[in-house]
Amino acid sequence: MNLVVTSAKGLEARASAEFKEIALLSGVRKFSVERSAYDGILEVEAENPKALVAFLSDFIRAEPFKVRFIMRVIPVDGVVDTKLDQISKAVKDLAPSISSTETFRITIEARDSPYSDKELIDAIADVVDRKVSLDSPDKIILLQIFGEYTGISVLAPRDILSVPKLKRAV
Protein backbone atom coordinates (compact mmCIF):
# COMPACT_ATOMS: atom_id res chain seq x y z
CA MET A 1 0.00 0.00 0.00
CA ASN A 2 1.41 3.37 -0.98
CA LEU A 3 -1.83 5.39 -1.01
CA VAL A 4 -4.77 5.57 1.37
CA VAL A 5 -8.00 6.72 -0.28
CA THR A 6 -10.94 7.63 1.94
CA SER A 7 -14.63 7.86 1.13
CA ALA A 8 -17.86 8.15 3.03
CA LYS A 9 -18.94 4.97 4.82
CA GLY A 10 -20.76 2.68 2.40
CA LEU A 11 -19.44 4.42 -0.72
CA GLU A 12 -16.14 2.54 -0.97
CA ALA A 13 -17.12 0.72 -4.20
CA ARG A 14 -18.06 3.98 -5.93
CA ALA A 15 -14.89 5.70 -4.69
CA SER A 16 -12.86 2.74 -5.96
CA ALA A 17 -14.43 2.96 -9.43
CA GLU A 18 -13.92 6.72 -9.47
CA PHE A 19 -10.27 6.37 -8.43
CA LYS A 20 -9.59 3.70 -11.06
CA GLU A 21 -11.09 5.88 -13.79
CA ILE A 22 -8.98 8.90 -12.81
CA ALA A 23 -5.83 6.79 -12.40
CA LEU A 24 -6.26 5.47 -15.94
CA LEU A 25 -6.75 9.03 -17.23
CA SER A 26 -3.45 9.97 -15.57
CA GLY A 27 -1.63 7.32 -17.57
CA VAL A 28 -1.01 4.98 -14.63
CA ARG A 29 -1.52 1.41 -15.77
CA LYS A 30 -0.20 -0.61 -12.83
CA PHE A 31 -2.26 -0.21 -9.69
CA SER A 32 -4.44 -2.22 -7.37
CA VAL A 33 -7.27 -1.02 -5.16
CA GLU A 34 -8.46 -3.07 -2.19
CA ARG A 35 -11.16 -2.29 0.30
CA SER A 36 -9.80 -2.12 3.83
CA ALA A 37 -11.35 -3.92 6.76
CA TYR A 38 -12.26 -0.43 7.99
CA ASP A 39 -15.24 1.55 6.67
CA GLY A 40 -14.44 4.31 4.22
CA ILE A 41 -10.85 3.21 3.56
CA LEU A 42 -9.31 1.93 0.32
CA GLU A 43 -5.73 0.68 0.21
CA VAL A 44 -4.02 1.41 -3.10
CA GLU A 45 -0.73 0.26 -4.56
CA ALA A 46 0.20 2.41 -7.56
CA GLU A 47 3.28 3.37 -9.50
CA ASN A 48 4.51 6.88 -8.67
CA PRO A 49 1.87 7.70 -6.01
CA LYS A 50 2.89 11.33 -5.41
CA ALA A 51 2.60 12.13 -9.14
CA LEU A 52 -0.83 10.49 -9.12
CA VAL A 53 -1.90 12.71 -6.20
CA ALA A 54 -0.66 15.77 -8.11
CA PHE A 55 -2.66 14.66 -11.17
CA LEU A 56 -5.76 14.17 -9.00
CA SER A 57 -5.36 17.72 -7.61
CA ASP A 58 -5.15 19.19 -11.11
CA PHE A 59 -8.08 17.04 -12.27
CA ILE A 60 -10.27 18.25 -9.38
CA ARG A 61 -9.36 21.88 -10.07
CA ALA A 62 -10.34 21.42 -13.73
CA GLU A 63 -13.40 19.19 -13.18
CA PRO A 64 -14.56 19.65 -9.57
CA PHE A 65 -17.96 18.01 -10.09
CA LYS A 66 -16.55 14.80 -11.60
CA VAL A 67 -15.10 13.69 -8.25
CA ARG A 68 -17.99 12.80 -5.98
CA PHE A 69 -16.95 9.85 -3.81
CA ILE A 70 -13.24 10.27 -3.03
CA MET A 71 -12.71 12.33 0.13
CA ARG A 72 -8.94 12.22 0.74
CA VAL A 73 -5.87 10.71 -0.91
CA ILE A 74 -2.78 10.28 1.25
CA PRO A 75 0.61 8.96 0.08
CA VAL A 76 2.19 6.31 2.33
CA ASP A 77 5.99 6.03 2.51
CA GLY A 78 6.12 2.71 4.37
CA VAL A 79 4.06 0.04 6.09
CA VAL A 80 5.16 -1.74 9.28
CA ASP A 81 3.63 -3.93 11.95
CA THR A 82 1.96 -1.89 14.70
CA LYS A 83 4.78 -2.26 17.21
CA LEU A 84 6.43 0.77 18.83
CA ASP A 85 9.96 -0.33 17.93
CA GLN A 86 9.08 -0.88 14.25
CA ILE A 87 7.16 2.40 14.02
CA SER A 88 9.97 4.42 15.61
CA LYS A 89 12.60 2.72 13.39
CA ALA A 90 10.57 3.50 10.24
CA VAL A 91 10.13 7.12 11.32
CA LYS A 92 13.86 7.37 12.08
CA ASP A 93 14.61 6.08 8.56
CA LEU A 94 12.22 8.65 7.04
CA ALA A 95 13.27 11.57 9.29
CA PRO A 96 16.12 12.74 6.99
CA SER A 97 13.44 13.92 4.54
CA ILE A 98 12.76 16.68 7.09
CA SER A 99 15.62 19.16 6.67
CA SER A 100 17.30 20.65 9.73
CA THR A 101 15.59 24.01 9.12
CA GLU A 102 12.08 22.54 8.77
CA THR A 103 9.48 22.06 11.48
CA PHE A 104 7.22 19.05 11.90
CA ARG A 105 4.05 17.81 13.54
CA ILE A 106 2.94 14.27 14.35
CA THR A 107 -0.60 13.34 13.32
CA ILE A 108 -2.12 10.00 14.27
CA GLU A 109 -5.18 8.50 12.62
CA ALA A 110 -5.79 5.32 14.60
CA ARG A 111 -8.22 2.50 14.01
CA ASP A 112 -7.86 -0.30 16.58
CA SER A 113 -4.54 0.96 17.94
CA PRO A 114 -3.00 -0.94 20.86
CA TYR A 115 -1.21 2.29 21.88
CA SER A 116 -2.38 5.66 23.12
CA ASP A 117 -1.55 8.73 21.06
CA LYS A 118 0.81 9.86 23.83
CA GLU A 119 2.80 6.59 23.69
CA LEU A 120 3.16 6.91 19.92
CA ILE A 121 4.10 10.59 20.00
CA ASP A 122 6.70 10.02 22.72
CA ALA A 123 8.29 7.14 20.75
CA ILE A 124 8.44 9.20 17.54
CA ALA A 125 9.55 12.49 19.09
CA ASP A 126 12.58 10.69 20.56
CA VAL A 127 13.91 9.79 17.10
CA VAL A 128 13.21 13.07 15.25
CA ASP A 129 15.58 15.89 16.20
CA ARG A 130 13.74 18.83 14.62
CA LYS A 131 11.66 21.75 15.88
CA VAL A 132 7.95 21.12 16.39
CA SER A 133 5.21 23.38 15.00
CA LEU A 134 1.65 22.31 15.74
CA ASP A 135 0.02 25.18 13.83
CA SER A 136 1.98 25.45 10.59
CA PRO A 137 4.52 22.64 10.21
CA ASP A 138 6.71 22.26 7.12
CA LYS A 139 6.26 18.48 7.31
CA ILE A 140 3.74 16.13 8.88
CA ILE A 141 4.67 12.72 10.21
CA LEU A 142 1.41 10.89 9.63
CA LEU A 143 0.62 7.52 11.17
CA GLN A 144 -2.35 5.64 9.73
CA ILE A 145 -2.93 2.76 12.15
CA PHE A 146 -5.03 -0.14 10.89
CA GLY A 147 -4.94 -2.55 13.82
CA GLU A 148 -2.01 -4.89 13.16
CA TYR A 149 -0.23 -2.71 10.60
CA THR A 150 0.61 0.98 10.27
CA GLY A 151 1.17 3.23 7.26
CA ILE A 152 3.79 5.91 7.87
CA SER A 153 4.25 9.07 5.82
CA VAL A 154 6.43 12.15 6.02
CA LEU A 155 4.62 14.75 3.93
CA ALA A 156 4.34 18.43 3.29
CA PRO A 157 0.78 19.53 4.16
CA ARG A 158 0.06 20.11 0.44
CA ASP A 159 0.84 16.42 -0.30
CA ILE A 160 -2.33 15.34 1.52
CA LEU A 161 -5.20 15.73 -0.92
CA SER A 162 -8.49 16.72 0.70
CA VAL A 163 -11.12 16.80 -2.04
CA PRO A 164 -13.69 18.90 -0.08
CA LYS A 165 -11.05 21.54 0.80
CA LEU A 166 -9.79 21.66 -2.78
CA LYS A 167 -13.33 22.02 -4.15
CA ARG A 168 -14.02 24.91 -1.76
CA ALA A 169 -10.87 26.66 -3.01
CA VAL A 170 -11.89 26.34 -6.69
SULJO-V247492 format. One record per run of one state. SS is the DSSP state (H for helix, E for strand, - for the rest). FROM is the first residue (numbers start at 1). TO is the last residue. If there is no record, write none. Layout:
ss:SS from:FROM to:TO
ss:SS from:FROM to:TO
This chain:
ss:- from:1 to:2
ss:E from:3 to:7
ss:- from:8 to:11
ss:H from:12 to:26
ss:- from:27 to:30
ss:E from:31 to:35
ss:- from:36 to:40
ss:E from:41 to:46
ss:- from:47 to:48
ss:H from:49 to:62
ss:- from:63 to:63
ss:H from:64 to:66
ss:- from:67 to:69
ss:E from:70 to:75
ss:- from:76 to:77
ss:E from:78 to:81
ss:- from:82 to:83
ss:H from:84 to:97
ss:- from:98 to:102
ss:E from:103 to:111
ss:- from:112 to:116
ss:H from:117 to:125
ss:- from:126 to:130
ss:E from:131 to:132
ss:- from:133 to:138
ss:E from:139 to:146
ss:- from:147 to:148
ss:E from:149 to:155
ss:- from:156 to:156
ss:H from:157 to:159
ss:- from:160 to:160
ss:E from:161 to:162
ss:H from:163 to:169
ss:- from:170 to:170
